[in-house]
């Protein structure tokens, strides 16, 4: 069994536990073990672009310094955590003088040797979608799913280099390997509003609501995400809309790992899904529609 050092982050210990448990279950089913790193702390949630504030870079550098004592690859799940840790590692390589200051401040040395990978990259580049397809036991045949990338997996492209920032395909390729019908829609890389959910929920209604509507109007009946905050905002926009317009058909918003786990035949409880939620997702399967090419 291949073991990968794993950073969960704060949300996956609280409001997004189902993301953590479903990813670990999928990893085991595919012959991998996500081994949680020791003594991790909050990544800071956003990457700071300030050039003269060491404090804002202290936390993520501590994480990488502690992780490098356990290996040279660190796997992430949350798009926000991935963005912060990967860009922190890149900054350490580009600016040695600043990195020396951070190391001195932290009294912990990060030597810029850690490779920060998202779990999607592990599935794509190390497991392979062909192997995943061979491992599927309960294909989600014909389920029209809209992948939602948001901002942080893809941007800034010169640093993230995760996928094509304008026409990404990695989540759609994964969805196709488990039997879903990937739905292309214009808003899949637009911003959901991020932390504006706190000071300006009306803004979330506009931004996240337009994303959901874009997915719905192009045929999606489920939305797959890789960010707890994106999931919250997309659900919030639908919950508030439902309170205004009775009878609206909300699209289930789920983590890509939950769909993968269902296709691998894993028990719903291992994926953070109760019976009602699983049924609501499976009911979205219908006669396959023509998939839109993303190439």
ZARO-45358 format. One record per residue (C-alpha): chain; x, y, z. Coordinates in steps of 0.5 Angstrom, whole numbers, plus 500, padded with zeros to 3 digits. Layout:
BEGIN
+------+-----+-----+-----+
! unit !  xx !  yy !  zz !
+------+-----+-----+-----+
!    A !   X !   Y !   Z !
...
+------+-----+-----+-----+
END
This chain:
BEGIN
+------+-----+-----+-----+
! unit !  xx !  yy !  zz !
+------+-----+-----+-----+
!    A ! 500 ! 500 ! 500 !
!    A ! 503 ! 507 ! 498 !
!    A ! 503 ! 512 ! 504 !
!    A ! 502 ! 519 ! 503 !
!    A ! 504 ! 524 ! 508 !
!    A ! 497 ! 528 ! 509 !
!    A ! 495 ! 535 ! 511 !
!    A ! 488 ! 536 ! 513 !
!    A ! 487 ! 543 ! 515 !
!    A ! 482 ! 546 ! 520 !
!    A ! 475 ! 545 ! 516 !
!    A ! 476 ! 538 ! 515 !
!    A ! 476 ! 537 ! 523 !
!    A ! 470 ! 541 ! 524 !
!    A ! 465 ! 543 ! 518 !
!    A ! 468 ! 539 ! 513 !
!    A ! 469 ! 532 ! 516 !
!    A ! 466 ! 528 ! 511 !
!    A ! 471 ! 531 ! 506 !
!    A ! 476 ! 528 ! 510 !
!    A ! 473 ! 521 ! 512 !
!    A ! 471 ! 520 ! 504 !
!    A ! 478 ! 522 ! 502 !
!    A ! 481 ! 517 ! 506 !
!    A ! 476 ! 511 ! 505 !
!    A ! 477 ! 512 ! 497 !
!    A ! 485 ! 512 ! 498 !
!    A ! 484 ! 506 ! 502 !
!    A ! 480 ! 503 ! 497 !
!    A ! 485 ! 505 ! 491 !
!    A ! 491 ! 502 ! 495 !
!    A ! 494 ! 508 ! 499 !
!    A ! 494 ! 511 ! 506 !
!    A ! 493 ! 518 ! 507 !
!    A ! 498 ! 519 ! 514 !
!    A ! 496 ! 525 ! 517 !
!    A ! 502 ! 529 ! 519 !
!    A ! 504 ! 531 ! 526 !
!    A ! 503 ! 537 ! 530 !
!    A ! 500 ! 541 ! 524 !
!    A ! 496 ! 548 ! 525 !
!    A ! 492 ! 552 ! 521 !
!    A ! 495 ! 554 ! 514 !
!    A ! 492 ! 561 ! 515 !
!    A ! 486 ! 560 ! 510 !
!    A ! 489 ! 565 ! 505 !
!    A ! 496 ! 567 ! 502 !
!    A ! 499 ! 573 ! 504 !
!    A ! 502 ! 578 ! 498 !
!    A ! 505 ! 583 ! 503 !
!    A ! 512 ! 583 ! 502 !
!    A ! 514 ! 586 ! 509 !
!    A ! 510 ! 582 ! 514 !
!    A ! 513 ! 575 ! 517 !
!    A ! 508 ! 574 ! 521 !
!    A ! 503 ! 572 ! 516 !
!    A ! 508 ! 567 ! 513 !
!    A ! 509 ! 564 ! 520 !
!    A ! 504 ! 559 ! 520 !
!    A ! 504 ! 555 ! 513 !
!    A ! 512 ! 555 ! 514 !
!    A ! 511 ! 552 ! 521 !
!    A ! 507 ! 546 ! 517 !
!    A ! 512 ! 545 ! 512 !
!    A ! 518 ! 545 ! 516 !
!    A ! 514 ! 540 ! 521 !
!    A ! 512 ! 536 ! 515 !
!    A ! 519 ! 535 ! 511 !
!    A ! 521 ! 531 ! 517 !
!    A ! 517 ! 526 ! 515 !
!    A ! 517 ! 526 ! 508 !
!    A ! 518 ! 530 ! 502 !
!    A ! 511 ! 530 ! 499 !
!    A ! 505 ! 533 ! 502 !
!    A ! 498 ! 531 ! 500 !
!    A ! 492 ! 536 ! 501 !
!    A ! 485 ! 536 ! 500 !
!    A ! 482 ! 543 ! 501 !
!    A ! 483 ! 548 ! 495 !
!    A ! 485 ! 554 ! 500 !
!    A ! 490 ! 550 ! 504 !
!    A ! 493 ! 547 ! 498 !
!    A ! 494 ! 554 ! 495 !
!    A ! 497 ! 557 ! 501 !
!    A ! 502 ! 551 ! 502 !
!    A ! 504 ! 550 ! 495 !
!    A ! 505 ! 558 ! 494 !
!    A ! 509 ! 558 ! 501 !
!    A ! 513 ! 553 ! 498 !
!    A ! 515 ! 556 ! 492 !
!    A ! 516 ! 563 ! 495 !
!    A ! 521 ! 559 ! 500 !
!    A ! 525 ! 557 ! 493 !
!    A ! 525 ! 564 ! 490 !
!    A ! 526 ! 568 ! 496 !
!    A ! 532 ! 565 ! 500 !
!    A ! 533 ! 572 ! 504 !
!    A ! 526 ! 572 ! 506 !
!    A ! 526 ! 565 ! 508 !
!    A ! 532 ! 566 ! 512 !
!    A ! 528 ! 571 ! 516 !
!    A ! 522 ! 567 ! 517 !
!    A ! 526 ! 561 ! 519 !
!    A ! 529 ! 565 ! 524 !
!    A ! 523 ! 568 ! 527 !
!    A ! 519 ! 561 ! 527 !
!    A ! 526 ! 558 ! 530 !
!    A ! 524 ! 552 ! 525 !
!    A ! 527 ! 551 ! 519 !
!    A ! 524 ! 550 ! 512 !
!    A ! 529 ! 548 ! 507 !
!    A ! 524 ! 549 ! 501 !
!    A ! 524 ! 541 ! 499 !
!    A ! 517 ! 539 ! 500 !
!    A ! 513 ! 538 ! 494 !
!    A ! 505 ! 540 ! 496 !
!    A ! 500 ! 536 ! 491 !
!    A ! 493 ! 536 ! 491 !
!    A ! 489 ! 529 ! 492 !
!    A ! 486 ! 530 ! 485 !
!    A ! 494 ! 530 ! 482 !
!    A ! 495 ! 524 ! 486 !
!    A ! 489 ! 521 ! 483 !
!    A ! 491 ! 523 ! 476 !
!    A ! 498 ! 523 ! 476 !
!    A ! 500 ! 517 ! 480 !
!    A ! 494 ! 512 ! 481 !
!    A ! 491 ! 514 ! 474 !
!    A ! 484 ! 515 ! 471 !
!    A ! 484 ! 508 ! 468 !
!    A ! 486 ! 504 ! 474 !
!    A ! 480 ! 508 ! 478 !
!    A ! 475 ! 506 ! 472 !
!    A ! 478 ! 499 ! 473 !
!    A ! 476 ! 499 ! 481 !
!    A ! 469 ! 502 ! 480 !
!    A ! 464 ! 497 ! 483 !
!    A ! 458 ! 501 ! 482 !
!    A ! 458 ! 506 ! 477 !
!    A ! 454 ! 513 ! 477 !
!    A ! 452 ! 511 ! 470 !
!    A ! 449 ! 517 ! 467 !
!    A ! 449 ! 522 ! 473 !
!    A ! 450 ! 529 ! 470 !
!    A ! 455 ! 532 ! 474 !
!    A ! 458 ! 539 ! 474 !
!    A ! 465 ! 540 ! 476 !
!    A ! 466 ! 547 ! 480 !
!    A ! 473 ! 549 ! 481 !
!    A ! 473 ! 556 ! 484 !
!    A ! 479 ! 560 ! 484 !
!    A ! 484 ! 557 ! 489 !
!    A ! 486 ! 550 ! 485 !
!    A ! 487 ! 554 ! 479 !
!    A ! 490 ! 561 ! 480 !
!    A ! 495 ! 564 ! 480 !
!    A ! 497 ! 559 ! 474 !
!    A ! 504 ! 561 ! 474 !
!    A ! 505 ! 558 ! 481 !
!    A ! 499 ! 553 ! 482 !
!    A ! 500 ! 549 ! 475 !
!    A ! 495 ! 545 ! 477 !
!    A ! 491 ! 545 ! 470 !
!    A ! 489 ! 549 ! 465 !
!    A ! 486 ! 555 ! 468 !
!    A ! 481 ! 557 ! 463 !
!    A ! 479 ! 550 ! 461 !
!    A ! 481 ! 545 ! 466 !
!    A ! 479 ! 538 ! 466 !
!    A ! 482 ! 534 ! 471 !
!    A ! 475 ! 533 ! 475 !
!    A ! 471 ! 532 ! 469 !
!    A ! 476 ! 526 ! 467 !
!    A ! 475 ! 523 ! 474 !
!    A ! 468 ! 524 ! 474 !
!    A ! 468 ! 520 ! 467 !
!    A ! 472 ! 515 ! 470 !
!    A ! 467 ! 513 ! 475 !
!    A ! 461 ! 513 ! 470 !
!    A ! 458 ! 520 ! 471 !
!    A ! 457 ! 525 ! 465 !
!    A ! 461 ! 531 ! 466 !
!    A ! 457 ! 537 ! 464 !
!    A ! 461 ! 543 ! 461 !
!    A ! 458 ! 550 ! 464 !
!    A ! 461 ! 557 ! 463 !
!    A ! 461 ! 559 ! 471 !
!    A ! 465 ! 553 ! 473 !
!    A ! 472 ! 557 ! 474 !
!    A ! 468 ! 563 ! 477 !
!    A ! 469 ! 566 ! 484 !
!    A ! 463 ! 564 ! 489 !
!    A ! 465 ! 570 ! 494 !
!    A ! 469 ! 566 ! 499 !
!    A ! 469 ! 570 ! 505 !
!    A ! 464 ! 575 ! 503 !
!    A ! 459 ! 570 ! 506 !
!    A ! 460 ! 573 ! 513 !
!    A ! 460 ! 580 ! 512 !
!    A ! 455 ! 580 ! 505 !
!    A ! 451 ! 574 ! 504 !
!    A ! 447 ! 578 ! 499 !
!    A ! 453 ! 578 ! 495 !
!    A ! 454 ! 570 ! 496 !
!    A ! 447 ! 570 ! 493 !
!    A ! 449 ! 574 ! 487 !
!    A ! 456 ! 570 ! 485 !
!    A ! 454 ! 563 ! 488 !
!    A ! 447 ! 563 ! 486 !
!    A ! 449 ! 565 ! 478 !
!    A ! 454 ! 559 ! 479 !
!    A ! 449 ! 554 ! 481 !
!    A ! 444 ! 557 ! 475 !
!    A ! 449 ! 556 ! 470 !
!    A ! 450 ! 549 ! 472 !
!    A ! 443 ! 548 ! 472 !
!    A ! 441 ! 551 ! 466 !
!    A ! 447 ! 547 ! 462 !
!    A ! 444 ! 540 ! 465 !
!    A ! 448 ! 539 ! 471 !
!    A ! 444 ! 535 ! 477 !
!    A ! 449 ! 535 ! 482 !
!    A ! 455 ! 539 ! 483 !
!    A ! 462 ! 537 ! 485 !
!    A ! 467 ! 541 ! 489 !
!    A ! 474 ! 541 ! 492 !
!    A ! 473 ! 547 ! 497 !
!    A ! 469 ! 547 ! 504 !
!    A ! 468 ! 554 ! 503 !
!    A ! 465 ! 553 ! 496 !
!    A ! 461 ! 548 ! 498 !
!    A ! 458 ! 552 ! 504 !
!    A ! 457 ! 558 ! 499 !
!    A ! 453 ! 554 ! 493 !
!    A ! 449 ! 551 ! 499 !
!    A ! 447 ! 558 ! 502 !
!    A ! 445 ! 561 ! 496 !
!    A ! 440 ! 555 ! 494 !
!    A ! 438 ! 555 ! 502 !
!    A ! 436 ! 562 ! 502 !
!    A ! 433 ! 562 ! 495 !
!    A ! 429 ! 556 ! 497 !
!    A ! 426 ! 560 ! 503 !
!    A ! 424 ! 565 ! 498 !
!    A ! 421 ! 561 ! 492 !
!    A ! 418 ! 555 ! 495 !
!    A ! 419 ! 548 ! 491 !
!    A ! 426 ! 550 ! 488 !
!    A ! 430 ! 544 ! 486 !
!    A ! 436 ! 545 ! 490 !
!    A ! 442 ! 541 ! 486 !
!    A ! 446 ! 537 ! 491 !
!    A ! 453 ! 540 ! 492 !
!    A ! 458 ! 534 ! 494 !
!    A ! 465 ! 533 ! 495 !
!    A ! 468 ! 529 ! 489 !
!    A ! 471 ! 524 ! 494 !
!    A ! 464 ! 522 ! 496 !
!    A ! 462 ! 521 ! 488 !
!    A ! 468 ! 517 ! 488 !
!    A ! 467 ! 513 ! 494 !
!    A ! 460 ! 511 ! 492 !
!    A ! 462 ! 509 ! 485 !
!    A ! 468 ! 505 ! 489 !
!    A ! 462 ! 501 ! 492 !
!    A ! 464 ! 504 ! 499 !
!    A ! 459 ! 504 ! 505 !
!    A ! 455 ! 511 ! 505 !
!    A ! 457 ! 512 ! 512 !
!    A ! 465 ! 512 ! 511 !
!    A ! 463 ! 518 ! 506 !
!    A ! 460 ! 522 ! 511 !
!    A ! 453 ! 521 ! 507 !
!    A ! 447 ! 519 ! 511 !
!    A ! 441 ! 514 ! 507 !
!    A ! 437 ! 520 ! 505 !
!    A ! 443 ! 524 ! 502 !
!    A ! 446 ! 518 ! 499 !
!    A ! 439 ! 517 ! 496 !
!    A ! 438 ! 524 ! 494 !
!    A ! 445 ! 524 ! 490 !
!    A ! 443 ! 517 ! 486 !
!    A ! 436 ! 519 ! 484 !
!    A ! 440 ! 524 ! 480 !
!    A ! 442 ! 519 ! 475 !
!    A ! 438 ! 518 ! 469 !
!    A ! 439 ! 516 ! 462 !
!    A ! 446 ! 519 ! 460 !
!    A ! 446 ! 525 ! 456 !
!    A ! 451 ! 527 ! 451 !
!    A ! 457 ! 530 ! 454 !
!    A ! 460 ! 536 ! 452 !
!    A ! 468 ! 536 ! 450 !
!    A ! 472 ! 540 ! 454 !
!    A ! 478 ! 539 ! 450 !
+------+-----+-----+-----+
END
